[in-house]
Amino acid sequence: MMPFIDMLLLAVAVAMDCFTMAIASGIIIKKFQWRTALSMAFFFGLFQMAMPLLGWFAINSFAHYVEAFDHWIAFGLLAFLGGRMIRDAYLPEEQRKMNPCELKNQLILGVATSIDALAIGISFACMGYHHVTTLTQPLLLIGGVTFVLTLWGMKLGTRFGAPIERKLKPALLGGIILIAIGIKVLITHLTA
């Protein structure tokens, strides 16, 4: 079992992809909207909690199947969304499809940025978390930290995004970030 400080550091590390994507989303939407920010924070936190739980269950039943391709799924989703955002960056604003305010995009981003957290659940099983009840504290901590960092990222993106937007296309930046996260996930898994 992990000490609390280790769990907190793990939660922050796991939430960094969501934090980064929230900043990019804030830049895209320009004006902070509580409804969008809370919705995105909820889904990002939910998926960051659910994926380790799925990984934990997977190790108990079919880990070798999941481990073989989870990084490719994450990479594919992130590269697809990133490519779409990059393409949208060069379209007139009324034709852009990647809108972080849309529920379907929040769900896709939530899944895509949390797939690599499956490995956290697998590692929990290897560290002595043998019962689902022992996962309550780490999963709630991961979800809570992700929720807070997503809200903070959206706030930072909307507040400080205007100067960035004048210099860069936010959708282009968001697309590059998503593809970079996907490449990081892929390289991490392929070199491990």
ABEGO torsion letter per residue (X at the ends): XBBAAAAAAAAAAAAAAAAAAAAAAAAAAGBBBAAAAAAAAAAAAAAAAAAAAAAAAAAAAAAAAAAAAAAAAAAAAAAAAAAAAAAAAABBAAABABBAABAAAAAAAAAAAAAAAAAAAAAAAAAGBABAAAAAAAAAAAAAAAAAAAAAAAAAAAAAAAAAAAABBAAAAAAAAAAAAAAAAAAAAAAX
